[in-house]
């Protein structure tokens, strides 16, 4: 099972767990060089997927903290998955 965790907001980032093992975990600020980067963590998500050599459609569970994700970000992420299978 592949689980992608996404944290949006102050110190955005992403992590990927595959079959119970942490494969990748990174804060967006490490990739953008913007301290406490609060943007949607596109680069972190790409990093996690690349580390595991998987595509977005292979993710079984997408996890967001309930209070940190505005609906716009969630809809944007679904748009990326559904309309850009090469991402």
Backbone as CSV, one residue per row, in Angstrom:
resi,resn,N_x,N_y,N_z,CA_x,CA_y,CA_z,C_x,C_y,C_z
1,UNK,0.825,-1.163,0.000,0.000,0.000,0.000,0.884,1.247,0.000
2,UNK,0.515,2.214,-0.817,1.284,3.453,-0.951,0.454,4.610,-0.403
3,UNK,0.996,5.299,0.601,0.306,6.403,1.252,1.131,7.670,1.064
4,UNK,0.502,8.698,0.510,1.143,9.994,0.346,0.516,10.963,1.329
5,UNK,1.334,11.498,2.228,0.877,12.498,3.176,1.304,13.871,2.700
6,UNK,0.375,14.814,2.716,0.645,16.167,2.230,0.265,17.159,3.311
7,UNK,1.191,18.037,3.648,0.951,19.086,4.645,1.040,20.423,3.950
8,UNK,-0.070,21.147,3.941,-0.131,22.460,3.318,-0.236,23.511,4.412
9,UNK,0.398,24.636,4.202,0.362,25.696,5.198,1.767,25.971,5.695
10,UNK,1.878,26.510,6.905,3.188,26.817,7.483,4.052,25.559,7.470
11,UNK,5.221,25.628,6.881,6.134,24.480,6.750,5.506,23.329,5.968
12,UNK,5.046,23.617,4.767,4.457,22.594,3.892,5.464,21.491,3.587
13,UNK,4.952,20.330,3.218,5.825,19.226,2.857,5.023,17.994,2.478
14,UNK,5.728,16.915,2.203,5.084,15.665,1.826,5.920,14.493,2.311
15,UNK,5.248,13.371,2.493,5.949,12.143,2.840,5.258,10.977,2.149
16,UNK,6.023,9.936,1.915,5.514,8.758,1.229,5.864,7.519,2.037
17,UNK,4.840,6.715,2.299,5.018,5.456,3.015,4.589,4.338,2.076
18,UNK,5.449,3.368,1.883,5.137,2.222,1.030,5.269,0.956,1.868
19,UNK,4.184,0.216,1.972,4.148,-1.029,2.744,4.690,-0.844,4.158
20,UNK,4.298,0.259,4.791,4.668,0.514,6.171,6.050,1.096,6.391
21,UNK,6.788,1.360,5.331,8.130,1.928,5.463,8.155,3.339,4.891
22,UNK,8.811,4.263,5.611,8.938,5.631,5.121,9.975,5.643,3.994
23,UNK,9.525,6.010,2.821,10.397,6.047,1.644,10.971,7.449,1.450
24,UNK,10.140,8.458,1.660,10.584,9.843,1.473,9.777,10.754,2.385
25,UNK,10.432,11.811,2.859,9.786,12.813,3.703,10.596,14.095,3.567
26,UNK,9.952,15.157,3.104,10.710,16.392,2.867,9.813,17.614,3.025
27,UNK,10.401,18.666,3.559,9.710,19.946,3.671,9.898,20.724,2.376
28,UNK,8.878,21.442,1.993,8.923,22.231,0.753,10.073,23.242,0.781
29,UNK,10.366,23.780,1.951,11.428,24.797,2.044,12.803,24.266,1.646
30,UNK,13.020,22.972,1.761,14.310,22.407,1.354,14.472,22.428,-0.166
31,UNK,13.358,22.451,-0.874,13.406,22.440,-2.334,13.248,23.833,-2.942
32,UNK,12.528,24.702,-2.246,12.314,26.053,-2.776,13.285,27.066,-2.195
33,UNK,13.939,26.718,-1.105,14.864,27.610,-0.393,14.161,28.842,0.176
34,UNK,12.852,28.684,0.476,12.070,29.735,1.117,11.755,29.254,2.530
35,UNK,12.312,29.914,3.533,12.127,29.508,4.914,10.645,29.520,5.284
36,UNK,10.181,28.447,5.926,8.777,28.273,6.345,7.817,28.396,5.157
37,UNK,8.205,27.841,4.029,7.394,27.918,2.808,5.999,27.337,3.075
38,UNK,4.999,28.148,2.839,3.629,27.719,3.074,2.857,27.436,1.804
39,UNK,3.534,27.413,0.677,2.843,27.137,-0.586,2.473,25.658,-0.671
40,UNK,1.546,25.354,-1.601,1.168,23.950,-1.781,2.413,23.171,-2.198
41,UNK,2.707,22.037,-1.555,4.003,21.358,-1.719,4.155,20.507,-2.979
42,UNK,4.018,21.134,-4.124,4.160,20.423,-5.402,5.547,19.794,-5.530
43,UNK,6.586,20.548,-5.226,7.950,20.030,-5.366,8.208,18.891,-4.391
44,UNK,7.657,18.973,-3.202,7.820,17.890,-2.220,7.124,16.618,-2.693
45,UNK,5.949,16.788,-3.267,5.208,15.630,-3.785,5.990,14.990,-4.935
46,UNK,6.487,15.809,-5.843,7.286,15.279,-6.956,8.515,14.551,-6.442
47,UNK,9.183,15.118,-5.430,10.365,14.484,-4.855,10.019,13.107,-4.290
48,UNK,8.947,13.025,-3.529,8.552,11.745,-2.933,8.238,10.697,-3.998
49,UNK,7.499,11.096,-5.016,7.155,10.148,-6.085,8.399,9.704,-6.844
50,UNK,9.308,10.631,-7.092,10.546,10.285,-7.801,11.431,9.361,-6.970
51,UNK,11.498,9.589,-5.654,12.316,8.740,-4.789,11.853,7.284,-4.827
52,UNK,10.553,7.094,-4.933,9.998,5.739,-4.961,9.829,5.214,-6.382
53,UNK,10.100,6.072,-7.376,9.935,5.707,-8.779,8.513,5.221,-9.056
54,UNK,7.540,6.010,-8.582,6.135,5.680,-8.839,5.437,6.892,-9.438
55,UNK,4.275,6.632,-10.021,3.470,7.694,-10.622,2.324,8.033,-9.687
56,UNK,1.752,9.210,-9.860,0.705,9.673,-8.951,-0.500,8.734,-8.913
57,UNK,-0.828,8.110,-10.013,-2.004,7.231,-10.019,-1.780,5.921,-9.268
58,UNK,-0.559,5.645,-8.864,-0.269,4.442,-8.087,-0.494,4.636,-6.587
59,UNK,-0.780,5.873,-6.165,-1.016,6.156,-4.756,-2.349,5.546,-4.341
60,UNK,-2.345,4.791,-3.222,-3.567,4.174,-2.716,-4.339,5.115,-1.790
61,UNK,-3.615,5.842,-0.955,-4.249,6.746,0.003,-3.548,8.093,-0.042
62,UNK,-4.342,9.145,-0.093,-3.837,10.505,-0.034,-4.281,11.086,1.304
63,UNK,-3.333,11.488,2.132,-3.636,11.924,3.485,-3.309,13.404,3.664
64,UNK,-4.294,14.155,4.201,-4.128,15.565,4.528,-4.511,15.771,5.984
65,UNK,-3.799,16.630,6.715,-4.293,17.006,8.039,-5.595,17.787,7.856
66,UNK,-6.602,17.474,8.621,-7.939,18.033,8.413,-7.992,19.552,8.465
67,UNK,-7.218,20.182,9.314,-7.330,21.623,9.488,-6.373,22.428,8.617
68,UNK,-5.492,21.781,7.892,-4.458,22.546,7.189,-4.684,22.702,5.702
69,UNK,-5.655,22.041,5.133,-5.785,22.049,3.677,-7.060,22.771,3.243
70,UNK,-6.900,23.918,2.598,-8.081,24.559,2.034,-8.622,23.723,0.878
71,UNK,-9.892,23.796,0.664,-10.536,22.997,-0.387,-9.905,23.258,-1.747
72,UNK,-9.450,24.482,-2.002,-8.846,24.791,-3.302,-7.607,23.934,-3.558
73,UNK,-6.805,23.735,-2.528,-5.590,22.930,-2.675,-5.948,21.476,-2.952
74,UNK,-6.946,20.969,-2.264,-7.376,19.590,-2.476,-7.876,19.395,-3.906
75,UNK,-8.697,20.311,-4.372,-9.224,20.228,-5.742,-8.089,20.337,-6.752
76,UNK,-7.126,21.209,-6.492,-5.973,21.366,-7.381,-5.186,20.062,-7.477
77,UNK,-4.961,19.409,-6.344,-4.209,18.163,-6.352,-4.962,17.074,-7.120
78,UNK,-6.271,16.985,-6.924,-7.058,16.016,-7.686,-6.978,16.303,-9.180
79,UNK,-7.010,17.575,-9.538,-6.865,17.975,-10.937,-5.543,17.467,-11.513
80,UNK,-4.455,17.632,-10.745,-3.149,17.162,-11.221,-3.138,15.654,-11.440
81,UNK,-3.713,14.924,-10.510,-3.710,13.465,-10.630,-4.557,12.999,-11.805
82,UNK,-5.752,13.556,-11.930,-6.693,13.076,-12.948,-6.348,13.528,-14.357
83,UNK,-5.812,14.723,-14.492,-5.576,15.263,-15.825,-4.124,15.237,-16.275
84,UNK,-3.233,14.813,-15.398,-1.825,14.778,-15.769,-1.198,13.471,-15.295
85,UNK,-1.537,12.352,-15.929,-1.042,11.059,-15.471,0.476,10.875,-15.618
86,UNK,1.144,11.755,-16.360,2.592,11.621,-16.510,3.348,12.300,-15.376
87,UNK,2.652,13.045,-14.547,3.290,13.791,-13.458,3.887,12.894,-12.438
